């Protein structure tokens, strides 16, 4: 490779690294602006494990009281959900 190609390759690597870093930051801030909302997940669309199963996407019925989904802060109750798990 000549000098010009090396310079272009280095510039592209820098742009790719910067893009990946900003994507991780955006993902982290988006997660911080969410909350668990119980009782609104559709069958197969829950976000995480419960006592009934061990993984996301395994809810058997719509709106199971133990099933939860991440939603934007402040929208859970409006959607008919609860912010805490039933006892």
C-alpha positions, 0 to 999 in steps of 0.5 A: 500500500502506498501512503495515500491508501494507508491514510485513507484506511486509517481515516475509515477505521477512525470513523468506524470506531467513533460510530460504534462508540456513539451507538453504545452511548445512545443505547445506554441512554435509551435504556436509562430512560425505560422502566419495567412494565408488568402485565402488558407483554403480548405472548412471546414478546416479554423482555426477560425471565420470570418464575415461570420460564427462563428467557425473554420471548417465552410468555405463553399468554397476552398480558400475564401479570408476571410478564414484563416489558421495557417501556419509555418512562411514564408510559406504563400506567397509561398502557394499562400496566403496573410498575411493580410485580404482583406478589 
